[in-house]
Amino acid sequence: MELTATGLDRAAAFLERTTQLDARYRAGKIRAHVPEQLRDGGQSLEALVARLFPASHRALEAASSSLFFSLPVAFDPGESVGPYLGVIDRDETGEP
């Protein structure tokens, strides 16, 4: 029974987090952040991702033979809301 309670607690926490993110999104408080450095046409996308998204790059290297290897960054579903996908990388304030 304890395993079920833990699972239910985790599900409830996930739904609460999703509700909070949805409220922030609907209030216009979530913005897509695209680093200016991604506009550097002199480097390949792979080189830019390796430099700008180090956590994603490490995750992709570790999963190089998996189904999702073709995506350029690794996403965190717990930080994704609406049409925005939160990456596992964080900026200087800790935001995805």
C-alpha positions as CSV (number, residue, x, y, z in Angstrom):
1,M,0.0,0.0,0.0
2,E,2.9,2.4,0.7
3,L,4.2,2.1,-2.8
4,T,0.8,3.2,-4.1
5,A,0.7,6.1,-1.7
6,T,4.1,7.2,-2.9
7,G,3.0,7.0,-6.5
8,L,-0.2,8.9,-5.8
9,D,1.8,11.6,-4.0
10,R,4.2,11.9,-6.9
11,A,1.3,12.1,-9.3
12,A,-0.4,14.8,-7.2
13,A,2.8,16.8,-7.0
14,F,3.2,16.5,-10.8
15,L,-0.3,17.7,-11.4
16,E,0.2,20.6,-9.0
17,R,3.4,21.6,-10.8
18,T,1.6,21.4,-14.1
19,T,-1.3,23.5,-12.8
20,Q,1.2,26.2,-11.6
21,L,3.1,26.2,-15.0
22,D,-0.2,26.4,-16.9
23,A,-1.3,29.4,-14.7
24,R,2.1,31.1,-15.4
25,Y,1.7,30.4,-19.1
26,R,-1.8,31.7,-19.3
27,A,-0.8,34.9,-17.4
28,G,1.9,35.6,-20.0
29,K,4.7,35.0,-17.5
30,I,6.4,32.2,-19.5
31,R,8.5,33.3,-22.5
32,A,10.5,31.3,-24.9
33,H,14.2,32.1,-24.4
34,V,16.4,31.6,-27.5
35,P,20.0,32.5,-26.8
36,E,21.4,35.1,-29.2
37,Q,24.3,32.9,-29.8
38,L,22.1,30.4,-31.7
39,R,22.1,32.8,-34.6
40,D,25.8,32.2,-35.2
41,G,25.7,31.0,-38.8
42,G,29.4,30.2,-38.7
43,Q,29.0,27.1,-36.6
44,S,27.0,23.9,-37.1
45,L,23.9,23.3,-34.9
46,E,25.8,20.4,-33.2
47,A,28.7,22.7,-32.2
48,L,26.3,25.4,-30.9
49,V,24.3,22.9,-28.9
50,A,27.5,21.4,-27.4
51,R,28.6,24.9,-26.3
52,L,25.3,26.5,-25.3
53,F,23.4,23.5,-23.9
54,P,26.0,21.4,-22.2
55,A,23.5,19.3,-20.2
56,S,21.5,18.5,-23.3
57,H,24.7,17.7,-25.2
58,R,25.8,15.2,-22.4
59,A,22.4,13.6,-22.4
60,L,22.4,13.2,-26.2
61,E,25.8,11.7,-26.2
62,A,24.7,9.2,-23.6
63,A,21.6,8.4,-25.6
64,S,23.2,8.4,-29.0
65,S,21.6,5.1,-30.1
66,S,18.1,5.8,-28.8
67,L,15.0,6.8,-30.6
68,F,15.2,10.5,-29.6
69,F,18.8,11.0,-30.6
70,S,17.6,13.1,-33.6
71,L,16.4,15.9,-31.3
72,P,19.0,18.7,-30.9
73,V,18.3,19.3,-27.2
74,A,17.0,17.2,-24.2
75,F,13.6,18.2,-22.9
76,D,12.3,18.2,-19.3
77,P,8.6,17.3,-19.5
78,G,8.1,18.6,-16.0
79,E,9.1,22.1,-17.1
80,S,7.2,22.0,-20.4
81,V,3.9,23.8,-20.7
82,G,1.7,24.8,-23.6
83,P,3.6,24.9,-26.8
84,Y,6.9,25.5,-24.9
85,L,9.3,22.6,-24.2
86,G,11.6,23.2,-21.3
87,V,15.1,21.9,-21.9
88,I,17.2,20.2,-19.1
89,D,19.7,23.1,-19.3
90,R,19.2,26.0,-17.0
91,D,20.1,29.7,-17.3
92,E,21.9,31.7,-14.7
93,T,18.6,32.1,-12.7
94,G,17.9,28.4,-12.8
95,E,15.1,28.6,-15.4
96,P,15.0,26.2,-18.3
